[in-house]
């Protein structure tokens, strides 16, 4: 069986602490699709969660990746060759 050169991996990670951001940044650089569960951090410290989300957003955008909320307790990050469909909400 021949291995494909352009294999994209999907990885699920639970964020428990701000220190997890470094390994997530490395996975973003490797063009992985990441599903990040934030519930444990949200239950522990909402302010720290905000900082982590802001940092992840900045890292994703600087890497050309796409980032979006996936329900109430998850965030998805996709490499630049994959776009996340986001509905356009009418805020009127």
Buried (B, 14 or more C-beta within 10 A) or exposed (E): EEEEEEEEEEEEBBBEEBEBBEEBBEBBEEBBBBBBBBBEBBEEEEEBBEEBBEBBBEBBEEBEBBBBEBEEBBBBBBBEEEEBEEEEEEEE
